[in-house]
């Protein structure tokens, strides 16, 4: 059968950084540290470079079949991702010396509620990216983690209104009965204002140390939720909702505060040689979002 790619030259000569495919849909078994394997529905990008300016193109079917073999016969692990990139290069011997692959999928975790310990599913968008360049392998793990953020400014303004309402209600009383105040505080007249809060999302990318042999997906998610203190809940009873309200009240944060918390927490983790963080507070007061971005500051590393 004729093969135009092998029997003709490029119409216009020039080197290409990447050539390949995107939005390949495959099921994958994902292996991560400290948790059972999980089957996910992934979208994948696969690329190799084309340094020969006269080469017509690459062998896309070879990339696809190698990915399909991983999907049907193996699992996505630290070792298999490295092998896949190496096979991309081997399958393009004499044509390519760099390879790239990116997996995107939702990673499902059973999460316990705050007080009742009821369990429910939470889906975390995850990306795993691998690059192979002249014998050098780099791996990145990305995850999006939702949480709640309550505005410190709004909380202060709400407290002021409550103080004013208290003064108005009890201004003419020489002695104030504690039980009366207690009852008043439990009424809508007592709490005349509440601070605004919103669902927020922390987007992270971390460069994995060469010493790691497994994907620390759950460890990264736990790190984010423990640092921010207000993770979005799954199954919720009334006692859980009350505890969630308490945690929000004790962890007031602007987007800058959330970003700095995560930067500090990630800086303590030597297995992450670099990181990039973007926090998005989807404002309930404003029609726009509040955003803060931070990086580790590694020379030649992630940029804001």
Order of alpha helices (4+ residues) and beta strands (2+ residues): alpha-beta-beta-alpha-alpha-beta-beta-beta-alpha-alpha-beta-alpha-alpha-alpha-beta-beta
